[in-house]
Amino acid sequence: DKFFFQQATLDEECFFAALSVAGYPDLSSSPLAPFIYRGSCYDPDRRQTSGVLLSTLRSTVQMLKETLHTFSKLAGPEGLKTTDTVGCLTMGLSSLSPAGRILMSKDDLDRYKDLMDVESFARYDRNQDGVLDETDICAFVLTIRILCEVYLETAENAQLGMDITEFNQALQRMGLPNVERILQGQFVHAVFERADMDRTDRIVLREFIRAGTRLTYPVTHESRIRACLGYPGWNVLSMKSSAQQAEGISQFVSTLQTGDLLLMQGGDDNPMGRYIKYSMNTPWSHVAVIVKRSPLGGIANEKTEAVLQTFPFRRAAHNFCSPGYCRCFDLREGDFPPSRIAGCSEIGMLESTGEGIHLYDAAHRLLESQSKWRSIAVAKLHDVPDRDNVEKINSFIESVRGGIYSVAKDELKAAMSFHSSLALSKQKESLPEGHRSSDDFCASLAMRFYHHMGWIDDSRPCNSVMPSDFDVYTQYSECKNPVQLLQGRIGHLELVMSPELGVKLPLKLPKQK
């Protein structure tokens, strides 16, 4: 029996239920609950376990007991308010191990006040009411404790801080994807530089806590989604009648025009998207461009096999152009056969992903075939010339369709560095040659289309653009470098969908009659 209780583990649901049974707040309602659970799945010897051990549960209960005792002394009748920075920090400091308390106390408390600024307070304030109640403060304390433990275990010299290798190891210890293995490690330096607030090439505890919480729960991204026009999204998507839903979607999609942009927020299960959003300080990790489609000439896939033979690592994810998948060589003018949304077949979506560069049926691609987007927004293009020039539109599509996702060495790394504080001339030199016919990434493809249509000039390399640069009105990021048009304008973001709309993709619509 003793051996069983020592080795048995609790899954996430049982762990939080056990805390509730012990008389503590239900932390499962906190947006940080998954992180708290993962961080608790380590035994005293710091080995990853399949769940929470009894010894960890006991230590957590003891810590929550101490936390609520301190909370009762510091908080008012309602809880800790936004203005009570010192009180919140005191709660956080009380959660640390003795080594962690010593490490923090060597610096003035003022240096840690940015751990409880407006952004951080909103992260733990799950009800967004300006007050941290017992549930919020327990989640805060557990999060700070776990991050401090990770830091102390990973940093060889905790006072000096972590170098880039130790920082990447710490992210993995937190349960995050190995950044070195994502797109040939192109995000390693951007993620590190984003965390290095003091620009010392070392990540100290204060910086690690800030980086860790932003990667775990980027609360400012959610507030920016809520600030979009039309929040929480197209109401037709939540209609109970599938027939009305399909008809309403068709009406919305039919209003889109060539050059309008679709910005997407990927979920946390997309490692590449997670690190793009963190590095660029934006909710948006992907972009596609709308085109009014018409029958295309030429031969799709003409160059695809030769390109894949040169870059075979792209073959596993790539999809060849085919009539049931995309509209890259679909000569029909009617509805897209796999789609159950009728009446908007002329609205195409030009996109570059790991599946390749394709012209899709916009409604089907966005809403009926994928489940990877957390939020979607439209940035409509206004007052530009030639947007209905079929010959011009089709010549670009025919030149890029069937291409593969970017294979240029460190292209995304260079694009992100373009947004740093270095001189632009130096940044441009590091960018690979753009305007390639064989491969590209999403934002560069959209920018190249704009260049082809004559809406931008050559003053900025097309492959220096990231998805967030098309969100030209939101003033939120030091990483932002908005796209500048020769004439016309890109409009404010209008939300298509967000989690608060309560819609699950892909949609299951009735067959067309």
Secondary structure by P-SEA (a helix, b strand, c coil): caaaaacbbbcaaaaaaaaaaacccccccccaaaaaaaaacccccccccccccaaaaaaaaaaaaaaaaaaaaccccccccccaaaaaaaaaaaaccaaaaaaaaccccccccccccaaaaaaacccccccccaaaaaaaaaaaaaaaaaaaaccccccccccaaaaaaaaaaaccccccccccccaaaaaaaaacccccccccaaaaaaaaaaaacaaaaaaaaaaccccccccccccccaaaaaaaaaaaaaaccccbbbbbbbccccaaaaaaaaaacccccbbbbbbbccccccccccaaaaaaaaccccccccccccccccccccccccccccccccccccbbbbbcccccccccccccccccccccccbbbbbcccccccccaaaaaaaaaaaccccccccccaaaaaaaaccccccaaaaaaacccccccccccaaaaaaaaaaaacccccccccccccccccccccccccccbbbbbcccccccbbbcccccccccccccccccc
